[in-house]
Amino acid sequence: MVHCMDQVLDHTGVSRGMVHCTDLQEVELEKGEGPIGIISAPTRELAHQIHTEAKKFAKPYGIQVCGVYGGMSKLDQIRQLKSGVEVVVSTPGRLIDMMKVKACNMKRTTYLVLDEVDRMFDQGFEPQVRSIVGQIRPDRQTLLFSATLPPRVERLIRDVLSDPIRITVGSIGQANEDIRQVVEVVDSELGKLPWLLSKLPGFIDNGDVMIFAGKKERVDDLESNLRAKGFKVAALHGDKDQASRMEVLRDFKAGKHHILVATDVAARGLDIQSLKTVVNFDVAREIDSHVHRIGRTGRAGAKDGVAYTLLTQ
C-alpha cells in the first residue's frame, strides 16, 4: 500500500498506470469471462501510453491486457476480448462500441479506473462515461483521476463513488508548483516568431521543447517555419491520422525531433521525460487547458521545468 501511495503522489501518468494495475488480484478467468479491470482515458495517445506500460507489469504474471481505442482493428479487438482478458485499456467511445456488440462481459469487472475525467468531459464523453459506469457491478472499486474538479466532475464523484477517499497532489485546479512560469510580452503577433527563433537554441540545450498553438493551421505553419530554419521538429494535431500521431510521438520520445508543435490534443496525459520547456505560442482559452499544457514538463517532481506564455501588447 505504501508503494502504491508513493506512485499515486508522483506527478506522471506512467506512475498512475502502475497504480492502475498493481491492485488487481482476482480468481483466474475462464474463456469468455472478463475483463476484471477497465481503465478508460480521454485520448488514444494516453490510452496507448497506459496500455504500453500496463503490459510491462502484467506480462510476468500472465495477465492479458487489451487495448480498446481508435486507430486499431476493431475485429482484432473483438477477437482478443472474446478470448478472455483480465484488463482493458480504452477510450470511452470505443469501449461503448465493444459493449454494443457484446465483445466483453462485465460480470467479472470489479475494478474501474477513470483517468483524466475533466478532459473526458471537455470532449463530450460524459454520457459515455456514465453509461460505462452504469454497466459495471456496484461492488466495484473505482479510481478517478482529474487535474481539475469542475462542477460536472464533482457531480460524477457524488454519483458513482461510495464514501471516497480523496488524495490531492498540490492544489486542486492549480498549476504544478515545480514548474517555473514566465510571461513574455512582445509588440505584436508578428513578434512571436522572431522571439521563438532567438530562444529555441538555448531551450534545446536544456532538453526537448513543446510548443502549443491555438489552431491546426498555426501548428502546421510553425512546423514549416521551424523546419526551414533547420530545427528537428514535428507537429501533432487532430487532423493527423492515428498512425501518424503515434509515429510522431515515438520519434519525439526516441530523440529524432527536439521540438513538438501541437494543439491541446497533446496536452492530455503525455509523459515525455526529456521535455524541459513548454511554450504557449498562443494563450490557452481556459485555465484548465493552461494547467494541462504546462504540466507536460516538471514531471515526477523534476524542478527544472519551465513554461513560457507569449502575450502581445
C-alpha positions, 0 to 999 in steps of 0.5 A: 500500500505504501508503494502504491501511495508513493506512485499515486503522489508522483506527478506522471501518468506512467506512475498512475498506470502502475497504480492502475494495475498493481491492485488487481488480484482476482480468481483466474478467468475462464474463456469468455469471462472478463475483463476484471479491470477497465481503465478508460482515458480521454485520448488514444495517445494516453490510452496507448501510453497506459496500455504500453506500460500496463503490459510491462507489469502484467506480462510476468504474471500472465495477465492479458491486457487489451487495448480498446481505442481508435486507430486499431482493428476493431475485429482484432479487438473483438477477437482478443476480448472474446478470448478472455482478458483480465484488463482493458485499456480504452477510450470511452467511445470505443469501449461503448462500441465493444459493449454494443456488440457484446465483445466483453462481459462485465460480470467479472469487472470489479475494478474501474479506473477513470483517468483524466475525467475533466478532459473526458468531459471537455470532449463530450464523453460524459454520457459515455462515461456514465453509461460505462459506469452504469454497466459495471457491478456496484461492488466495484472499486473505482479510481478517478483521476482529474487535474481539475474538479469542475462542477460536472466532475464533482457531480460524477464523484457524488454519483458513482463513488461510495464514501471516497477517499480523496488524495490531492497532489498540490492544489486542486485546479492549480498549476504544478508548483515545480514548474517555473512560469514566465510571461513574455510580452512582445509588440505584436503577433508578428513578434512571436516568431522572431522571439521563438527563433532567438530562444529555441537554441538555448531551450534545446540545450536544456532538453526537448521543447513543446510548443502549443498553438491555438489552431491546426493551421498555426501548428502546421505553419510553425512546423514549416517555419521551424523546419526551414530554419533547420530545427528537428521538429514535428507537429501533432494535431487532430487532423493527423491520422492515428498512425501518424500521431503515434509515429510522431510521438515515438520519434519525439520520445526516441530523440529524432525531433527536439521540438513538438508543435501541437494543439491541446490534443497533446496536452492530455496525459503525455509523459515525455521525460526529456521535455524541459520547456513548454511554450504557449505560442498562443494563450490557452482559452481556459485555465484548465487547458493552461494547467494541462499544457504546462504540466507536460514538463516538471514531471515526477517532481523534476524542478527544472521545468519551465513554461513560457506564455507569449502575450502581445501588447 
